[in-house]
Amino acid sequence: MAKWRCTVCGFVYDEEKGYLEGDIPAGTSFEDLPKDWVCPYCGASKDAFEKIS
């Protein structure tokens, strides 16, 4: 499981934890997020994220 950081605001999406506030269950890979998913903090697209682990 990897972590992905938004290069705009620094939000970290952790695949192991998911994002329960956004109904993304634990274990959901970044690639499996919907294509139109955006950063929940700043609204940046998935293209703005970089893999950090």
mmCIF entry with sequence, helices, sheets and N, C-alpha, C, O atoms, coordinates in Angstrom:
data_MODEL
# 
_entry.id   MODEL 
# 
_entity.id                         1 
_entity.type                       polymer 
_entity.pdbx_number_of_molecules   1 
# 
_entity_poly.entity_id                      1 
_entity_poly.type                           'polypeptide(L)' 
_entity_poly.nstd_linkage                   no 
_entity_poly.nstd_monomer                   no 
_entity_poly.pdbx_seq_one_letter_code       MAKWRCTVCGFVYDEEKGYLEGDIPAGTSFEDLPKDWVCPYCGASKDAFEKIS 
_entity_poly.pdbx_seq_one_letter_code_can   MAKWRCTVCGFVYDEEKGYLEGDIPAGTSFEDLPKDWVCPYCGASKDAFEKIS 
_entity_poly.pdbx_strand_id                 A 
# 
loop_
_entity_poly_seq.entity_id 
_entity_poly_seq.num 
_entity_poly_seq.mon_id 
_entity_poly_seq.hetero 
1 1  MET n 
1 2  ALA n 
1 3  LYS n 
1 4  TRP n 
1 5  ARG n 
1 6  CYS n 
1 7  THR n 
1 8  VAL n 
1 9  CYS n 
1 10 GLY n 
1 11 PHE n 
1 12 VAL n 
1 13 TYR n 
1 14 ASP n 
1 15 GLU n 
1 16 GLU n 
1 17 LYS n 
1 18 GLY n 
1 19 TYR n 
1 20 LEU n 
1 21 GLU n 
1 22 GLY n 
1 23 ASP n 
1 24 ILE n 
1 25 PRO n 
1 26 ALA n 
1 27 GLY n 
1 28 THR n 
1 29 SER n 
1 30 PHE n 
1 31 GLU n 
1 32 ASP n 
1 33 LEU n 
1 34 PRO n 
1 35 LYS n 
1 36 ASP n 
1 37 TRP n 
1 38 VAL n 
1 39 CYS n 
1 40 PRO n 
1 41 TYR n 
1 42 CYS n 
1 43 GLY n 
1 44 ALA n 
1 45 SER n 
1 46 LYS n 
1 47 ASP n 
1 48 ALA n 
1 49 PHE n 
1 50 GLU n 
1 51 LYS n 
1 52 ILE n 
1 53 SER n 
# 
_struct_asym.id          A 
_struct_asym.entity_id   1 
# 
loop_
_struct_conf.conf_type_id 
_struct_conf.id 
_struct_conf.pdbx_PDB_helix_id 
_struct_conf.beg_label_comp_id 
_struct_conf.beg_label_asym_id 
_struct_conf.beg_label_seq_id 
_struct_conf.pdbx_beg_PDB_ins_code 
_struct_conf.end_label_comp_id 
_struct_conf.end_label_asym_id 
_struct_conf.end_label_seq_id 
_struct_conf.pdbx_end_PDB_ins_code 
_struct_conf.beg_auth_comp_id 
_struct_conf.beg_auth_asym_id 
_struct_conf.beg_auth_seq_id 
_struct_conf.end_auth_comp_id 
_struct_conf.end_auth_asym_id 
_struct_conf.end_auth_seq_id 
_struct_conf.pdbx_PDB_helix_class 
_struct_conf.details 
_struct_conf.pdbx_PDB_helix_length 
HELX_P HELX_P1 AA1 LEU A 20 ? GLY A 22 ? LEU A 20 GLY A 22 5 ? 3 
HELX_P HELX_P2 AA2 PHE A 30 ? ASP A 32 ? PHE A 30 ASP A 32 5 ? 3 
HELX_P HELX_P3 AA3 LYS A 46 ? ALA A 48 ? LYS A 46 ALA A 48 5 ? 3 
# 
_struct_conf_type.id          HELX_P 
_struct_conf_type.criteria    ? 
_struct_conf_type.reference   ? 
# 
_struct_sheet.id               AA1 
_struct_sheet.type             ? 
_struct_sheet.number_strands   3 
_struct_sheet.details          ? 
# 
loop_
_struct_sheet_order.sheet_id 
_struct_sheet_order.range_id_1 
_struct_sheet_order.range_id_2 
_struct_sheet_order.offset 
_struct_sheet_order.sense 
AA1 1 2 ? anti-parallel 
AA1 2 3 ? anti-parallel 
# 
loop_
_struct_sheet_range.sheet_id 
_struct_sheet_range.id 
_struct_sheet_range.beg_label_comp_id 
_struct_sheet_range.beg_label_asym_id 
_struct_sheet_range.beg_label_seq_id 
_struct_sheet_range.pdbx_beg_PDB_ins_code 
_struct_sheet_range.end_label_comp_id 
_struct_sheet_range.end_label_asym_id 
_struct_sheet_range.end_label_seq_id 
_struct_sheet_range.pdbx_end_PDB_ins_code 
_struct_sheet_range.beg_auth_comp_id 
_struct_sheet_range.beg_auth_asym_id 
_struct_sheet_range.beg_auth_seq_id 
_struct_sheet_range.end_auth_comp_id 
_struct_sheet_range.end_auth_asym_id 
_struct_sheet_range.end_auth_seq_id 
AA1 1 VAL A 12 ? ASP A 14 ? VAL A 12 ASP A 14 
AA1 2 LYS A 3  ? CYS A 6  ? LYS A 3  CYS A 6  
AA1 3 PHE A 49 ? LYS A 51 ? PHE A 49 LYS A 51 
# 
loop_
_atom_site.group_PDB 
_atom_site.id 
_atom_site.type_symbol 
_atom_site.label_atom_id 
_atom_site.label_alt_id 
_atom_site.label_comp_id 
_atom_site.label_asym_id 
_atom_site.label_entity_id 
_atom_site.label_seq_id 
_atom_site.pdbx_PDB_ins_code 
_atom_site.Cartn_x 
_atom_site.Cartn_y 
_atom_site.Cartn_z 
_atom_site.occupancy 
_atom_site.B_iso_or_equiv 
_atom_site.pdbx_formal_charge 
_atom_site.auth_seq_id 
_atom_site.auth_comp_id 
_atom_site.auth_asym_id 
_atom_site.auth_atom_id 
_atom_site.pdbx_PDB_model_num 
ATOM 1   N N  . MET A 1 1  ? 0.847   -1.180 0.000   1.00 0.00 ? 1  MET A N  1 
ATOM 2   C CA . MET A 1 1  ? 0.000   0.000  0.000   1.00 0.00 ? 1  MET A CA 1 
ATOM 3   C C  . MET A 1 1  ? 0.891   1.242  0.000   1.00 0.00 ? 1  MET A C  1 
ATOM 4   O O  . MET A 1 1  ? 1.906   1.295  0.695   1.00 0.00 ? 1  MET A O  1 
ATOM 5   N N  . ALA A 1 2  ? 0.501   2.215  -0.775  1.00 0.00 ? 2  ALA A N  1 
ATOM 6   C CA . ALA A 1 2  ? 1.297   3.430  -0.938  1.00 0.00 ? 2  ALA A CA 1 
ATOM 7   C C  . ALA A 1 2  ? 0.563   4.643  -0.381  1.00 0.00 ? 2  ALA A C  1 
ATOM 8   O O  . ALA A 1 2  ? -0.619  4.583  -0.043  1.00 0.00 ? 2  ALA A O  1 
ATOM 9   N N  . LYS A 1 3  ? 1.293   5.729  -0.299  1.00 0.00 ? 3  LYS A N  1 
ATOM 10  C CA . LYS A 1 3  ? 0.734   7.018  0.079   1.00 0.00 ? 3  LYS A CA 1 
ATOM 11  C C  . LYS A 1 3  ? 0.967   7.982  -1.075  1.00 0.00 ? 3  LYS A C  1 
ATOM 12  O O  . LYS A 1 3  ? 1.985   7.913  -1.764  1.00 0.00 ? 3  LYS A O  1 
ATOM 13  N N  . TRP A 1 4  ? 0.021   8.869  -1.271  1.00 0.00 ? 4  TRP A N  1 
ATOM 14  C CA . TRP A 1 4  ? 0.086   9.841  -2.357  1.00 0.00 ? 4  TRP A CA 1 
ATOM 15  C C  . TRP A 1 4  ? -0.136  11.238 -1.789  1.00 0.00 ? 4  TRP A C  1 
ATOM 16  O O  . TRP A 1 4  ? -1.073  11.455 -1.021  1.00 0.00 ? 4  TRP A O  1 
ATOM 17  N N  . ARG A 1 5  ? 0.729   12.192 -2.165  1.00 0.00 ? 5  ARG A N  1 
ATOM 18  C CA . ARG A 1 5  ? 0.647   13.553 -1.654  1.00 0.00 ? 5  ARG A CA 1 
ATOM 19  C C  . ARG A 1 5  ? 0.176   14.503 -2.742  1.00 0.00 ? 5  ARG A C  1 
ATOM 20  O O  . ARG A 1 5  ? 0.655   14.465 -3.876  1.00 0.00 ? 5  ARG A O  1 
ATOM 21  N N  . CYS A 1 6  ? -0.775  15.359 -2.372  1.00 0.00 ? 6  CYS A N  1 
ATOM 22  C CA . CYS A 1 6  ? -1.213  16.421 -3.273  1.00 0.00 ? 6  CYS A CA 1 
ATOM 23  C C  . CYS A 1 6  ? -0.109  17.466 -3.336  1.00 0.00 ? 6  CYS A C  1 
ATOM 24  O O  . CYS A 1 6  ? 0.310   17.996 -2.307  1.00 0.00 ? 6  CYS A O  1 
ATOM 25  N N  . THR A 1 7  ? 0.362   17.763 -4.546  1.00 0.00 ? 7  THR A N  1 
ATOM 26  C CA . THR A 1 7  ? 1.449   18.722 -4.701  1.00 0.00 ? 7  THR A CA 1 
ATOM 27  C C  . THR A 1 7  ? 0.964   20.165 -4.559  1.00 0.00 ? 7  THR A C  1 
ATOM 28  O O  . THR A 1 7  ? 1.774   21.091 -4.512  1.00 0.00 ? 7  THR A O  1 
ATOM 29  N N  . VAL A 1 8  ? -0.348  20.356 -4.490  1.00 0.00 ? 8  VAL A N  1 
ATOM 30  C CA . VAL A 1 8  ? -0.903  21.700 -4.341  1.00 0.00 ? 8  VAL A CA 1 
ATOM 31  C C  . VAL A 1 8  ? -1.002  22.080 -2.861  1.00 0.00 ? 8  VAL A C  1 
ATOM 32  O O  . VAL A 1 8  ? -0.554  23.153 -2.458  1.00 0.00 ? 8  VAL A O  1 
ATOM 33  N N  . CYS A 1 9  ? -1.600  21.182 -2.048  1.00 0.00 ? 9  CYS A N  1 
ATOM 34  C CA . CYS A 1 9  ? -1.861  21.542 -0.651  1.00 0.00 ? 9  CYS A CA 1 
ATOM 35  C C  . CYS A 1 9  ? -1.176  20.648 0.378   1.00 0.00 ? 9  CYS A C  1 
ATOM 36  O O  . CYS A 1 9  ? -1.129  20.996 1.558   1.00 0.00 ? 9  CYS A O  1 
ATOM 37  N N  . GLY A 1 10 ? -0.641  19.495 -0.052  1.00 0.00 ? 10 GLY A N  1 
ATOM 38  C CA . GLY A 1 10 ? 0.048   18.607 0.876   1.00 0.00 ? 10 GLY A CA 1 
ATOM 39  C C  . GLY A 1 10 ? -0.812  17.518 1.483   1.00 0.00 ? 10 GLY A C  1 
ATOM 40  O O  . GLY A 1 10 ? -0.307  16.719 2.272   1.00 0.00 ? 10 GLY A O  1 
ATOM 41  N N  . PHE A 1 11 ? -2.104  17.453 1.143   1.00 0.00 ? 11 PHE A N  1 
ATOM 42  C CA . PHE A 1 11 ? -2.961  16.372 1.646   1.00 0.00 ? 11 PHE A CA 1 
ATOM 43  C C  . PHE A 1 11 ? -2.354  15.033 1.245   1.00 0.00 ? 11 PHE A C  1 
ATOM 44  O O  . PHE A 1 11 ? -1.870  14.880 0.124   1.00 0.00 ? 11 PHE A O  1 
ATOM 45  N N  . VAL A 1 12 ? -2.379  14.062 2.159   1.00 0.00 ? 12 VAL A N  1 
ATOM 46  C CA . VAL A 1 12 ? -1.846  12.737 1.866   1.00 0.00 ? 12 VAL A CA 1 
ATOM 47  C C  . VAL A 1 12 ? -2.977  11.724 1.847   1.00 0.00 ? 12 VAL A C  1 
ATOM 48  O O  . VAL A 1 12 ? -3.713  11.569 2.821   1.00 0.00 ? 12 VAL A O  1 
ATOM 49  N N  . TYR A 1 13 ? -3.103  11.029 0.705   1.00 0.00 ? 13 TYR A N  1 
ATOM 50  C CA . TYR A 1 13 ? -4.049  9.916  0.599   1.00 0.00 ? 13 TYR A CA 1 
ATOM 51  C C  . TYR A 1 13 ? -3.276  8.636  0.886   1.00 0.00 ? 13 TYR A C  1 
ATOM 52  O O  . TYR A 1 13 ? -2.332  8.295  0.173   1.00 0.00 ? 13 TYR A O  1 
ATOM 53  N N  . ASP A 1 14 ? -3.682  7.938  1.928   1.00 0.00 ? 14 ASP A N  1 
ATOM 54  C CA . ASP A 1 14 ? -3.048  6.693  2.354   1.00 0.00 ? 14 ASP A CA 1 
ATOM 55  C C  . ASP A 1 14 ? -3.936  5.533  1.922   1.00 0.00 ? 14 ASP A C  1 
ATOM 56  O O  . ASP A 1 14 ? -5.047  5.367  2.426   1.00 0.00 ? 14 ASP A O  1 
ATOM 57  N N  . GLU A 1 15 ? -3.434  4.727  0.979   1.00 0.00 ? 15 GLU A N  1 
ATOM 58  C CA . GLU A 1 15 ? -4.234  3.611  0.453   1.00 0.00 ? 15 GLU A CA 1 
ATOM 59  C C  . GLU A 1 15 ? -4.661  2.654  1.568   1.00 0.00 ? 15 GLU A C  1 
ATOM 60  O O  . GLU A 1 15 ? -5.754  2.090  1.519   1.00 0.00 ? 15 GLU A O  1 
ATOM 61  N N  . GLU A 1 16 ? -3.818  2.475  2.551   1.00 0.00 ? 16 GLU A N  1 
ATOM 62  C CA . GLU A 1 16 ? -4.122  1.553  3.642   1.00 0.00 ? 16 GLU A CA 1 
ATOM 63  C C  . GLU A 1 16 ? -5.324  2.026  4.458   1.00 0.00 ? 16 GLU A C  1 
ATOM 64  O O  . GLU A 1 16 ? -6.118  1.210  4.926   1.00 0.00 ? 16 GLU A O  1 
ATOM 65  N N  . LYS A 1 17 ? -5.457  3.343  4.630   1.00 0.00 ? 17 LYS A N  1 
ATOM 66  C CA . LYS A 1 17 ? -6.537  3.912  5.448   1.00 0.00 ? 17 LYS A CA 1 
ATOM 67  C C  . LYS A 1 17 ? -7.757  4.312  4.630   1.00 0.00 ? 17 LYS A C  1 
ATOM 68  O O  . LYS A 1 17 ? -8.858  4.403  5.172   1.00 0.00 ? 17 LYS A O  1 
ATOM 69  N N  . GLY A 1 18 ? -7.577  4.553  3.329   1.00 0.00 ? 18 GLY A N  1 
ATOM 70  C CA . GLY A 1 18 ? -8.673  5.068  2.512   1.00 0.00 ? 18 GLY A CA 1 
ATOM 71  C C  . GLY A 1 18 ? -8.992  6.496  2.923   1.00 0.00 ? 18 GLY A C  1 
ATOM 72  O O  . GLY A 1 18 ? -8.144  7.199  3.472   1.00 0.00 ? 18 GLY A O  1 
ATOM 73  N N  . TYR A 1 19 ? -10.211 6.913  2.655   1.00 0.00 ? 19 TYR A N  1 
ATOM 74  C CA . TYR A 1 19 ? -10.668 8.239  3.075   1.00 0.00 ? 19 TYR A CA 1 
ATOM 75  C C  . TYR A 1 19 ? -12.125 8.093  3.461   1.00 0.00 ? 19 TYR A C  1 
ATOM 76  O O  . TYR A 1 19 ? -13.024 8.334  2.655   1.00 0.00 ? 19 TYR A O  1 
ATOM 77  N N  . LEU A 1 20 ? -12.351 7.695  4.707   1.00 0.00 ? 20 LEU A N  1 
ATOM 78  C CA . LEU A 1 20 ? -13.691 7.355  5.168   1.00 0.00 ? 20 LEU A CA 1 
ATOM 79  C C  . LEU A 1 20 ? -14.666 8.522  5.077   1.00 0.00 ? 20 LEU A C  1 
ATOM 80  O O  . LEU A 1 20 ? -15.854 8.317  4.832   1.00 0.00 ? 20 LEU A O  1 
ATOM 81  N N  . GLU A 1 21 ? -14.174 9.750  5.272   1.00 0.00 ? 21 GLU A N  1 
ATOM 82  C CA . GLU A 1 21 ? -15.043 10.924 5.168   1.00 0.00 ? 21 GLU A CA 1 
ATOM 83  C C  . GLU A 1 21 ? -15.614 11.077 3.762   1.00 0.00 ? 21 GLU A C  1 
ATOM 84  O O  . GLU A 1 21 ? -16.670 11.681 3.572   1.00 0.00 ? 21 GLU A O  1 
ATOM 85  N N  . GLY A 1 22 ? -14.906 10.526 2.783   1.00 0.00 ? 22 GLY A N  1 
ATOM 86  C CA . GLY A 1 22 ? -15.349 10.592 1.396   1.00 0.00 ? 22 GLY A CA 1 
ATOM 87  C C  . GLY A 1 22 ? -15.859 9.263  0.875   1.00 0.00 ? 22 GLY A C  1 
ATOM 88  O O  . GLY A 1 22 ? -15.955 9.061  -0.335  1.00 0.00 ? 22 GLY A O  1 
ATOM 89  N N  . ASP A 1 23 ? -16.191 8.349  1.791   1.00 0.00 ? 23 ASP A N  1 
ATOM 90  C CA . ASP A 1 23 ? -16.725 7.024  1.438   1.00 0.00 ? 23 ASP A CA 1 
ATOM 91  C C  . ASP A 1 23 ? -15.756 6.190  0.600   1.00 0.00 ? 23 ASP A C  1 
ATOM 92  O O  . ASP A 1 23 ? -16.182 5.378  -0.222  1.00 0.00 ? 23 ASP A O  1 
ATOM 93  N N  . ILE A 1 24 ? -14.448 6.391  0.809   1.00 0.00 ? 24 ILE A N  1 
ATOM 94  C CA . ILE A 1 24 ? -13.426 5.578  0.144   1.00 0.00 ? 24 ILE A CA 1 
ATOM 95  C C  . ILE A 1 24 ? -12.919 4.589  1.193   1.00 0.00 ? 24 ILE A C  1 
ATOM 96  O O  . ILE A 1 24 ? -12.233 4.990  2.133   1.00 0.00 ? 24 ILE A O  1 
ATOM 97  N N  . PRO A 1 25 ? -13.245 3.300  1.046   1.00 0.00 ? 25 PRO A N  1 
ATOM 98  C CA . PRO A 1 25 ? -12.873 2.319  2.074   1.00 0.00 ? 25 PRO A CA 1 
ATOM 99  C C  . PRO A 1 25 ? -11.371 2.062  2.161   1.00 0.00 ? 25 PRO A C  1 
ATOM 100 O O  . PRO A 1 25 ? -10.637 2.239  1.189   1.00 0.00 ? 25 PRO A O  1 
ATOM 101 N N  . ALA A 1 26 ? -10.936 1.647  3.334   1.00 0.00 ? 26 ALA A N  1 
ATOM 102 C CA . ALA A 1 26 ? -9.542  1.271  3.554   1.00 0.00 ? 26 ALA A CA 1 
ATOM 103 C C  . ALA A 1 26 ? -9.142  0.212  2.532   1.00 0.00 ? 26 ALA A C  1 
ATOM 104 O O  . ALA A 1 26 ? -9.938  -0.663 2.190   1.00 0.00 ? 26 ALA A O  1 
ATOM 105 N N  . GLY A 1 27 ? -7.911  0.298  2.051   1.00 0.00 ? 27 GLY A N  1 
ATOM 106 C CA . GLY A 1 27 ? -7.411  -0.667 1.078   1.00 0.00 ? 27 GLY A CA 1 
ATOM 107 C C  . GLY A 1 27 ? -7.655  -0.290 -0.370  1.00 0.00 ? 27 GLY A C  1 
ATOM 108 O O  . GLY A 1 27 ? -7.290  -1.046 -1.270  1.00 0.00 ? 27 GLY A O  1 
ATOM 109 N N  . THR A 1 28 ? -8.270  0.870  -0.616  1.00 0.00 ? 28 THR A N  1 
ATOM 110 C CA . THR A 1 28 ? -8.538  1.308  -1.987  1.00 0.00 ? 28 THR A CA 1 
ATOM 111 C C  . THR A 1 28 ? -7.279  1.932  -2.580  1.00 0.00 ? 28 THR A C  1 
ATOM 112 O O  . THR A 1 28 ? -6.766  2.924  -2.061  1.00 0.00 ? 28 THR A O  1 
ATOM 113 N N  . SER A 1 29 ? -6.786  1.352  -3.661  1.00 0.00 ? 29 SER A N  1 
ATOM 114 C CA . SER A 1 29 ? -5.577  1.888  -4.292  1.00 0.00 ? 29 SER A CA 1 
ATOM 115 C C  . SER A 1 29 ? -5.895  3.224  -4.962  1.00 0.00 ? 29 SER A C  1 
ATOM 116 O O  . SER A 1 29 ? -7.035  3.490  -5.341  1.00 0.00 ? 29 SER A O  1 
ATOM 117 N N  . PHE A 1 30 ? -4.875  4.048  -5.098  1.00 0.00 ? 30 PHE A N  1 
ATOM 118 C CA . PHE A 1 30 ? -5.039  5.353  -5.733  1.00 0.00 ? 30 PHE A CA 1 
ATOM 119 C C  . PHE A 1 30 ? -5.552  5.190  -7.156  1.00 0.00 ? 30 PHE A C  1 
ATOM 120 O O  . PHE A 1 30 ? -6.396  5.963  -7.608  1.00 0.00 ? 30 PHE A O  1 
ATOM 121 N N  . GLU A 1 31 ? -5.049  4.195  -7.855  1.00 0.00 ? 31 GLU A N  1 
ATOM 122 C CA . GLU A 1 31 ? -5.455  3.951  -9.243  1.00 0.00 ? 31 GLU A CA 1 
ATOM 123 C C  . GLU A 1 31 ? -6.937  3.581  -9.341  1.00 0.00 ? 31 GLU A C  1 
ATOM 124 O O  . GLU A 1 31 ? -7.572  3.819  -10.369 1.00 0.00 ? 31 GLU A O  1 
ATOM 125 N N  . ASP A 1 32 ? -7.488  2.997  -8.265  1.00 0.00 ? 32 ASP A N  1 
ATOM 126 C CA . ASP A 1 32 ? -8.890  2.587  -8.272  1.00 0.00 ? 32 ASP A CA 1 
ATOM 127 C C  . ASP A 1 32 ? -9.862  3.697  -7.876  1.00 0.00 ? 32 ASP A C  1 
ATOM 128 O O  . ASP A 1 32 ? -11.076 3.502  -7.925  1.00 0.00 ? 32 ASP A O  1 
ATOM 129 N N  . LEU A 1 33 ? -9.334  4.862  -7.484  1.00 0.00 ? 33 LEU A N  1 
ATOM 130 C CA . LEU A 1 33 ? -10.225 5.983  -7.194  1.00 0.00 ? 33 LEU A CA 1 
ATOM 131 C C  . LEU A 1 33 ? -10.879 6.418  -8.504  1.00 0.00 ? 33 LEU A C  1 
ATOM 132 O O  . LEU A 1 33 ? -10.281 6.271  -9.571  1.00 0.00 ? 33 LEU A O  1 
ATOM 133 N N  . PRO A 1 34 ? -12.097 6.951  -8.435  1.00 0.00 ? 34 PRO A N  1 
ATOM 134 C CA . PRO A 1 34 ? -12.757 7.402  -9.675  1.00 0.00 ? 34 PRO A CA 1 
ATOM 135 C C  . PRO A 1 34 ? -11.891 8.409  -10.426 1.00 0.00 ? 34 PRO A C  1 
ATOM 136 O O  . PRO A 1 34 ? -11.141 9.173  -9.819  1.00 0.00 ? 34 PRO A O  1 
ATOM 137 N N  . LYS A 1 35 ? -12.004 8.400  -11.755 1.00 0.00 ? 35 LYS A N  1 
ATOM 138 C CA . LYS A 1 35 ? -11.191 9.317  -12.579 1.00 0.00 ? 35 LYS A CA 1 
ATOM 139 C C  . LYS A 1 35 ? -11.448 10.777 -12.230 1.00 0.00 ? 35 LYS A C  1 
ATOM 140 O O  . LYS A 1 35 ? -10.557 11.617 -12.360 1.00 0.00 ? 35 LYS A O  1 
ATOM 141 N N  . ASP A 1 36 ? -12.666 11.079 -11.788 1.00 0.00 ? 36 ASP A N  1 
ATOM 142 C CA . ASP A 1 36 ? -13.008 12.469 -11.471 1.00 0.00 ? 36 ASP A CA 1 
ATOM 143 C C  . ASP A 1 36 ? -12.798 12.800 -9.994  1.00 0.00 ? 36 ASP A C  1 
ATOM 144 O O  . ASP A 1 36 ? -13.218 13.862 -9.533  1.00 0.00 ? 36 ASP A O  1 
ATOM 145 N N  . TRP A 1 37 ? -12.149 11.896 -9.246  1.00 0.00 ? 37 TRP A N  1 
ATOM 146 C CA . TRP A 1 37 ? -11.863 12.158 -7.832  1.00 0.00 ? 37 TRP A CA 1 
ATOM 147 C C  . TRP A 1 37 ? -10.909 13.338 -7.726  1.00 0.00 ? 37 TRP A C  1 
ATOM 148 O O  . TRP A 1 37 ? -9.979  13.468 -8.521  1.00 0.00 ? 37 TRP A O  1 
ATOM 149 N N  . VAL A 1 38 ? -11.145 14.194 -6.740  1.00 0.00 ? 38 VAL A N  1 
ATOM 150 C CA . VAL A 1 38 ? -10.289 15.360 -6.516  1.00 0.00 ? 38 VAL A CA 1 
ATOM 151 C C  . VAL A 1 38 ? -9.850  15.405 -5.059  1.00 0.00 ? 38 VAL A C  1 
ATOM 152 O O  . VAL A 1 38 ? -10.462 14.775 -4.197  1.00 0.00 ? 38 VAL A O  1 
ATOM 153 N N  . CYS A 1 39 ? -8.805  16.139 -4.798  1.00 0.00 ? 39 CYS A N  1 
ATOM 154 C CA . CYS A 1 39 ? -8.309  16.308 -3.439  1.00 0.00 ? 39 CYS A CA 1 
ATOM 155 C C  . CYS A 1 39 ? -9.445  16.869 -2.579  1.00 0.00 ? 39 CYS A C  1 
ATOM 156 O O  . CYS A 1 39 ? -10.055 17.873 -2.945  1.00 0.00 ? 39 CYS A O  1 
ATOM 157 N N  . PRO A 1 40 ? -9.732  16.238 -1.452  1.00 0.00 ? 40 PRO A N  1 
ATOM 158 C CA . PRO A 1 40 ? -10.831 16.723 -0.610  1.00 0.00 ? 40 PRO A CA 1 
ATOM 159 C C  . PRO A 1 40 ? -10.533 18.055 0.074   1.00 0.00 ? 40 PRO A C  1 
ATOM 160 O O  . PRO A 1 40 ? -11.449 18.689 0.598   1.00 0.00 ? 40 PRO A O  1 
ATOM 161 N N  . TYR A 1 41 ? -9.288  18.489 0.083   1.00 0.00 ? 41 TYR A N  1 
ATOM 162 C CA . TYR A 1 41 ? -8.921  19.747 0.739   1.00 0.00 ? 41 TYR A CA 1 
ATOM 163 C C  . TYR A 1 41 ? -8.894  20.923 -0.229  1.00 0.00 ? 41 TYR A C  1 
ATOM 164 O O  . TYR A 1 41 ? -9.418  21.993 0.080   1.00 0.00 ? 41 TYR A O  1 
ATOM 165 N N  . CYS A 1 42 ? -8.279  20.729 -1.413  1.00 0.00 ? 42 CYS A N  1 
ATOM 166 C CA . CYS A 1 42 ? -8.113  21.875 -2.319  1.00 0.00 ? 42 CYS A CA 1 
ATOM 167 C C  . CYS A 1 42 ? -8.799  21.701 -3.670  1.00 0.00 ? 42 CYS A C  1 
ATOM 168 O O  . CYS A 1 42 ? -8.896  22.661 -4.435  1.00 0.00 ? 42 CYS A O  1 
ATOM 169 N N  . GLY A 1 43 ? -9.279  20.490 -3.979  1.00 0.00 ? 43 GLY A N  1 
ATOM 170 C CA . GLY A 1 43 ? -9.978  20.271 -5.243  1.00 0.00 ? 43 GLY A CA 1 
ATOM 171 C C  . GLY A 1 43 ? -9.075  19.958 -6.427  1.00 0.00 ? 43 GLY A C  1 
ATOM 172 O O  . GLY A 1 43 ? -9.538  19.921 -7.567  1.00 0.00 ? 43 GLY A O  1 
ATOM 173 N N  . ALA A 1 44 ? -7.777  19.730 -6.164  1.00 0.00 ? 44 ALA A N  1 
ATOM 174 C CA . ALA A 1 44 ? -6.855  19.395 -7.253  1.00 0.00 ? 44 ALA A CA 1 
ATOM 175 C C  . ALA A 1 44 ? -7.187  18.015 -7.829  1.00 0.00 ? 44 ALA A C  1 
ATOM 176 O O  . ALA A 1 44 ? -7.664  17.136 -7.111  1.00 0.00 ? 44 ALA A O  1 
ATOM 177 N N  . SER A 1 45 ? -6.936  17.834 -9.108  1.00 0.00 ? 45 SER A N  1 
ATOM 178 C CA . SER A 1 45 ? -7.216  16.556 -9.763  1.00 0.00 ? 45 SER A CA 1 
ATOM 179 C C  . SER A 1 45 ? -6.190  15.499 -9.360  1.00 0.00 ? 45 SER A C  1 
ATOM 180 O O  . SER A 1 45 ? -5.176  15.813 -8.736  1.00 0.00 ? 45 SER A O  1 
ATOM 181 N N  . LYS A 1 46 ? -6.459  14.257 -9.717  1.00 0.00 ? 46 LYS A N  1 
ATOM 182 C CA . LYS A 1 46 ? -5.545  13.155 -9.412  1.00 0.00 ? 46 LYS A CA 1 
ATOM 183 C C  . LYS A 1 46 ? -4.162  13.382 -10.025 1.00 0.00 ? 46 LYS A C  1 
ATOM 184 O O  . LYS A 1 46 ? -3.165  12.884 -9.502  1.00 0.00 ? 46 LYS A O  1 
ATOM 185 N N  . ASP A 1 47 ? -4.095  14.121 -11.120 1.00 0.00 ? 47 ASP A N  1 
ATOM 186 C CA . ASP A 1 47 ? -2.813  14.397 -11.773 1.00 0.00 ? 47 ASP A CA 1 
ATOM 187 C C  . ASP A 1 47 ? -1.864  15.194 -10.877 1.00 0.00 ? 47 ASP A C  1 
ATOM 188 O O  . ASP A 1 47 ? -0.651  15.190 -11.087 1.00 0.00 ? 47 ASP A O  1 
ATOM 189 N N  . ALA A 1 48 ? -2.420  15.872 -9.886  1.00 0.00 ? 48 ALA A N  1 
ATOM 190 C CA . ALA A 1 48 ? -1.610  16.714 -9.009  1.00 0.00 ? 48 ALA A CA 1 
ATOM 191 C C  . ALA A 1 48 ? -0.989  15.925 -7.848  1.00 0.00 ? 48 ALA A C  1 
ATOM 192 O O  . ALA A 1 48 ? -0.311  16.510 -7.003  1.00 0.00 ? 48 ALA A O  1 
ATOM 193 N N  . PHE A 1 49 ? -1.209  14.619 -7.796  1.00 0.00 ? 49 PHE A N  1 
ATOM 194 C CA . PHE A 1 49 ? -0.688  13.804 -6.712  1.00 0.00 ? 49 PHE A CA 1 
ATOM 195 C C  . PHE A 1 49 ? 0.595   13.103 -7.131  1.00 0.00 ? 49 PHE A C  1 
ATOM 196 O O  . PHE A 1 49 ? 0.766   12.715 -8.287  1.00 0.00 ? 49 PHE A O  1 
ATOM 197 N N  . GLU A 1 50 ? 1.500   12.947 -6.153  1.00 0.00 ? 50 GLU A N  1 
ATOM 198 C CA . GLU A 1 50 ? 2.733   12.200 -6.384  1.00 0.00 ? 50 GLU A CA 1 
ATOM 199 C C  . GLU A 1 50 ? 2.842   11.083 -5.358  1.00 0.00 ? 50 GLU A C  1 
ATOM 200 O O  . GLU A 1 50 ? 2.471   11.253 -4.196  1.00 0.00 ? 50 GLU A O  1 
ATOM 201 N N  . LYS A 1 51 ? 3.348   9.957  -5.792  1.00 0.00 ? 51 LYS A N  1 
ATOM 202 C CA . LYS A 1 51 ? 3.523   8.796  -4.918  1.00 0.00 ? 51 LYS A CA 1 
ATOM 203 C C  . LYS A 1 51 ? 4.683   9.074  -3.978  1.00 0.00 ? 51 LYS A C  1 
ATOM 204 O O  . LYS A 1 51 ? 5.754   9.502  -4.410  1.00 0.00 ? 51 LYS A O  1 
ATOM 205 N N  . ILE A 1 52 ? 4.464   8.826  -2.669  1.00 0.00 ? 52 ILE A N  1 
ATOM 206 C CA . ILE A 1 52 ? 5.531   9.111  -1.703  1.00 0.00 ? 52 ILE A CA 1 
ATOM 207 C C  . ILE A 1 52 ? 6.031   7.868  -0.974  1.00 0.00 ? 52 ILE A C  1 
ATOM 208 O O  . ILE A 1 52 ? 7.030   7.943  -0.259  1.00 0.00 ? 52 ILE A O  1 
ATOM 209 N N  . SER A 1 53 ? 5.366   6.733  -1.135  1.00 0.00 ? 53 SER A N  1 
ATOM 210 C CA . SER A 1 53 ? 5.892   5.496  -0.539  1.00 0.00 ? 53 SER A CA 1 
ATOM 211 C C  . SER A 1 53 ? 5.261   4.282  -1.190  1.00 0.00 ? 53 SER A C  1 
ATOM 212 O O  . SER A 1 53 ? 5.578   3.150  -0.823  1.00 0.00 ? 53 SER A O  1 
# 
